[in-house]
Amino acid sequence: MNLAQNPTEKRKVLFYTLRLFVMYKLSVNPKIL
């Protein structure tokens, strides 16, 4: 499965990673918001 040939899958992975990063940041520093 080549993600480079599938922009939708690539975007899905990017959003998933970004969401994990945000959740991690919130768990480390809840006062960020």
HTML snippet that shows the backbone in 3Dmol.js (N, CA, C, O; Angstrom):
<script src="https://3Dmol.org/build/3Dmol-min.js"></script>
<div id="view" style="width:600px;height:400px;position:relative"></div>
<script>
const pdb = `
ATOM      1  N   MET A   1       0.843  -1.195   0.000  1.00  0.00           N
ATOM      2  CA  MET A   1       0.000   0.000   0.000  1.00  0.00           C
ATOM      3  C   MET A   1       0.881   1.249   0.000  1.00  0.00           C
ATOM      4  O   MET A   1       1.614   1.509   0.954  1.00  0.00           O
ATOM      5  N   ASN A   2       0.796   1.995  -1.061  1.00  0.00           N
ATOM      6  CA  ASN A   2       1.636   3.180  -1.217  1.00  0.00           C
ATOM      7  C   ASN A   2       0.837   4.431  -0.883  1.00  0.00           C
ATOM      8  O   ASN A   2      -0.047   4.833  -1.640  1.00  0.00           O
ATOM      9  N   LEU A   3       1.151   5.042   0.253  1.00  0.00           N
ATOM     10  CA  LEU A   3       0.415   6.229   0.685  1.00  0.00           C
ATOM     11  C   LEU A   3       0.642   7.419  -0.244  1.00  0.00           C
ATOM     12  O   LEU A   3      -0.213   8.297  -0.365  1.00  0.00           O
ATOM     13  N   ALA A   4       1.787   7.438  -0.888  1.00  0.00           N
ATOM     14  CA  ALA A   4       2.121   8.563  -1.764  1.00  0.00           C
ATOM     15  C   ALA A   4       1.178   8.643  -2.961  1.00  0.00           C
ATOM     16  O   ALA A   4       0.978   9.716  -3.529  1.00  0.00           O
ATOM     17  N   GLN A   5       0.603   7.510  -3.340  1.00  0.00           N
ATOM     18  CA  GLN A   5      -0.294   7.482  -4.491  1.00  0.00           C
ATOM     19  C   GLN A   5      -1.749   7.690  -4.080  1.00  0.00           C
ATOM     20  O   GLN A   5      -2.641   7.702  -4.928  1.00  0.00           O
ATOM     21  N   ASN A   6      -1.988   7.854  -2.776  1.00  0.00           N
ATOM     22  CA  ASN A   6      -3.355   8.014  -2.299  1.00  0.00           C
ATOM     23  C   ASN A   6      -3.432   9.208  -1.345  1.00  0.00           C
ATOM     24  O   ASN A   6      -3.221   9.056  -0.142  1.00  0.00           O
ATOM     25  N   PRO A   7      -3.735  10.399  -1.881  1.00  0.00           N
ATOM     26  CA  PRO A   7      -3.769  11.627  -1.080  1.00  0.00           C
ATOM     27  C   PRO A   7      -4.758  11.551   0.082  1.00  0.00           C
ATOM     28  O   PRO A   7      -4.509  12.111   1.150  1.00  0.00           O
ATOM     29  N   THR A   8      -5.879  10.859  -0.127  1.00  0.00           N
ATOM     30  CA  THR A   8      -6.890  10.759   0.923  1.00  0.00           C
ATOM     31  C   THR A   8      -6.354   9.988   2.117  1.00  0.00           C
ATOM     32  O   THR A   8      -6.531  10.404   3.262  1.00  0.00           O
ATOM     33  N   GLU A   9      -5.697   8.865   1.850  1.00  0.00           N
ATOM     34  CA  GLU A   9      -5.107   8.067   2.932  1.00  0.00           C
ATOM     35  C   GLU A   9      -3.990   8.845   3.620  1.00  0.00           C
ATOM     36  O   GLU A   9      -3.855   8.807   4.843  1.00  0.00           O
ATOM     37  N   LYS A  10      -3.208   9.538   2.836  1.00  0.00           N
ATOM     38  CA  LYS A  10      -2.099  10.323   3.381  1.00  0.00           C
ATOM     39  C   LYS A  10      -2.634  11.391   4.334  1.00  0.00           C
ATOM     40  O   LYS A  10      -2.092  11.608   5.418  1.00  0.00           O
ATOM     41  N   ARG A  11      -3.716  12.056   3.903  1.00  0.00           N
ATOM     42  CA  ARG A  11      -4.329  13.092   4.728  1.00  0.00           C
ATOM     43  C   ARG A  11      -4.905  12.500   6.003  1.00  0.00           C
ATOM     44  O   ARG A  11      -4.816  13.096   7.076  1.00  0.00           O
ATOM     45  N   LYS A  12      -5.502  11.304   5.871  1.00  0.00           N
ATOM     46  CA  LYS A  12      -6.085  10.625   7.032  1.00  0.00           C
ATOM     47  C   LYS A  12      -5.001  10.311   8.067  1.00  0.00           C
ATOM     48  O   LYS A  12      -5.191  10.511   9.267  1.00  0.00           O
ATOM     49  N   VAL A  13      -3.876   9.820   7.582  1.00  0.00           N
ATOM     50  CA  VAL A  13      -2.747   9.506   8.468  1.00  0.00           C
ATOM     51  C   VAL A  13      -2.219  10.783   9.119  1.00  0.00           C
ATOM     52  O   VAL A  13      -1.895  10.798  10.307  1.00  0.00           O
ATOM     53  N   LEU A  14      -2.137  11.847   8.333  1.00  0.00           N
ATOM     54  CA  LEU A  14      -1.642  13.120   8.850  1.00  0.00           C
ATOM     55  C   LEU A  14      -2.549  13.647   9.957  1.00  0.00           C
ATOM     56  O   LEU A  14      -2.071  14.077  11.006  1.00  0.00           O
ATOM     57  N   PHE A  15      -3.862  13.612   9.718  1.00  0.00           N
ATOM     58  CA  PHE A  15      -4.808  14.084  10.727  1.00  0.00           C
ATOM     59  C   PHE A  15      -4.748  13.228  11.978  1.00  0.00           C
ATOM     60  O   PHE A  15      -4.834  13.741  13.093  1.00  0.00           O
ATOM     61  N   TYR A  16      -4.598  11.916  11.791  1.00  0.00           N
ATOM     62  CA  TYR A  16      -4.516  11.002  12.932  1.00  0.00           C
ATOM     63  C   TYR A  16      -3.285  11.313  13.782  1.00  0.00           C
ATOM     64  O   TYR A  16      -3.362  11.359  15.010  1.00  0.00           O
ATOM     65  N   THR A  17      -2.156  11.523  13.117  1.00  0.00           N
ATOM     66  CA  THR A  17      -0.913  11.853  13.819  1.00  0.00           C
ATOM     67  C   THR A  17      -1.039  13.189  14.540  1.00  0.00           C
ATOM     68  O   THR A  17      -0.609  13.337  15.684  1.00  0.00           O
ATOM     69  N   LEU A  18      -1.637  14.159  13.851  1.00  0.00           N
ATOM     70  CA  LEU A  18      -1.809  15.484  14.440  1.00  0.00           C
ATOM     71  C   LEU A  18      -2.702  15.420  15.672  1.00  0.00           C
ATOM     72  O   LEU A  18      -2.432  16.074  16.679  1.00  0.00           O
ATOM     73  N   ARG A  19      -3.778  14.622  15.583  1.00  0.00           N
ATOM     74  CA  ARG A  19      -4.695  14.472  16.712  1.00  0.00           C
ATOM     75  C   ARG A  19      -3.987  13.819  17.894  1.00  0.00           C
ATOM     76  O   ARG A  19      -4.182  14.227  19.039  1.00  0.00           O
ATOM     77  N   LEU A  20      -3.169  12.811  17.623  1.00  0.00           N
ATOM     78  CA  LEU A  20      -2.403  12.170  18.701  1.00  0.00           C
ATOM     79  C   LEU A  20      -1.459  13.170  19.357  1.00  0.00           C
ATOM     80  O   LEU A  20      -1.307  13.189  20.579  1.00  0.00           O
ATOM     81  N   PHE A  21      -0.831  13.994  18.535  1.00  0.00           N
ATOM     82  CA  PHE A  21       0.101  14.997  19.052  1.00  0.00           C
ATOM     83  C   PHE A  21      -0.622  16.004  19.946  1.00  0.00           C
ATOM     84  O   PHE A  21      -0.135  16.353  21.021  1.00  0.00           O
ATOM     85  N   VAL A  22      -1.790  16.466  19.491  1.00  0.00           N
ATOM     86  CA  VAL A  22      -2.577  17.429  20.268  1.00  0.00           C
ATOM     87  C   VAL A  22      -3.027  16.818  21.592  1.00  0.00           C
ATOM     88  O   VAL A  22      -2.947  17.462  22.638  1.00  0.00           O
ATOM     89  N   MET A  23      -3.499  15.580  21.545  1.00  0.00           N
ATOM     90  CA  MET A  23      -3.941  14.901  22.766  1.00  0.00           C
ATOM     91  C   MET A  23      -2.772  14.718  23.732  1.00  0.00           C
ATOM     92  O   MET A  23      -2.932  14.835  24.947  1.00  0.00           O
ATOM     93  N   TYR A  24      -1.608  14.433  23.182  1.00  0.00           N
ATOM     94  CA  TYR A  24      -0.408  14.293  24.014  1.00  0.00           C
ATOM     95  C   TYR A  24      -0.061  15.620  24.689  1.00  0.00           C
ATOM     96  O   TYR A  24       0.235  15.663  25.883  1.00  0.00           O
ATOM     97  N   LYS A  25      -0.103  16.699  23.909  1.00  0.00           N
ATOM     98  CA  LYS A  25       0.206  18.015  24.454  1.00  0.00           C
ATOM     99  C   LYS A  25      -0.795  18.399  25.544  1.00  0.00           C
ATOM    100  O   LYS A  25      -0.423  18.970  26.570  1.00  0.00           O
ATOM    101  N   LEU A  26      -2.063  18.080  25.311  1.00  0.00           N
ATOM    102  CA  LEU A  26      -3.090  18.397  26.306  1.00  0.00           C
ATOM    103  C   LEU A  26      -2.886  17.602  27.584  1.00  0.00           C
ATOM    104  O   LEU A  26      -3.121  18.112  28.679  1.00  0.00           O
ATOM    105  N   SER A  27      -2.454  16.369  27.452  1.00  0.00           N
ATOM    106  CA  SER A  27      -2.246  15.524  28.632  1.00  0.00           C
ATOM    107  C   SER A  27      -1.015  15.977  29.416  1.00  0.00           C
ATOM    108  O   SER A  27      -0.954  15.827  30.637  1.00  0.00           O
ATOM    109  N   VAL A  28      -0.036  16.532  28.700  1.00  0.00           N
ATOM    110  CA  VAL A  28       1.176  17.020  29.357  1.00  0.00           C
ATOM    111  C   VAL A  28       0.910  18.381  30.012  1.00  0.00           C
ATOM    112  O   VAL A  28       1.345  18.638  31.135  1.00  0.00           O
ATOM    113  N   ASN A  29       0.193  19.242  29.294  1.00  0.00           N
ATOM    114  CA  ASN A  29      -0.083  20.587  29.804  1.00  0.00           C
ATOM    115  C   ASN A  29      -1.545  20.952  29.548  1.00  0.00           C
ATOM    116  O   ASN A  29      -1.855  21.551  28.518  1.00  0.00           O
ATOM    117  N   PRO A  30      -2.447  20.602  30.466  1.00  0.00           N
ATOM    118  CA  PRO A  30      -3.890  20.819  30.282  1.00  0.00           C
ATOM    119  C   PRO A  30      -4.257  22.298  30.190  1.00  0.00           C
ATOM    120  O   PRO A  30      -5.342  22.637  29.718  1.00  0.00           O
ATOM    121  N   LYS A  31      -3.369  23.174  30.634  1.00  0.00           N
ATOM    122  CA  LYS A  31      -3.683  24.605  30.641  1.00  0.00           C
ATOM    123  C   LYS A  31      -3.352  25.271  29.312  1.00  0.00           C
ATOM    124  O   LYS A  31      -3.385  26.498  29.207  1.00  0.00           O
ATOM    125  N   ILE A  32      -3.034  24.473  28.301  1.00  0.00           N
ATOM    126  CA  ILE A  32      -2.661  25.031  26.999  1.00  0.00           C
ATOM    127  C   ILE A  32      -3.861  25.705  26.330  1.00  0.00           C
ATOM    128  O   ILE A  32      -3.699  26.615  25.517  1.00  0.00           O
ATOM    129  N   LEU A  33      -5.062  25.249  26.679  1.00  0.00           N
ATOM    130  CA  LEU A  33      -6.270  25.889  26.154  1.00  0.00           C
ATOM    131  C   LEU A  33      -6.838  26.824  27.205  1.00  0.00           C
ATOM    132  O   LEU A  33      -7.860  27.469  26.970  1.00  0.00           O
TER     133      LEU A  33
END
`;
const viewer = $3Dmol.createViewer("view");
viewer.addModel(pdb, "pdb");
viewer.setStyle({}, {cartoon: {color: "spectrum"}});
viewer.zoomTo();
viewer.render();
</script>
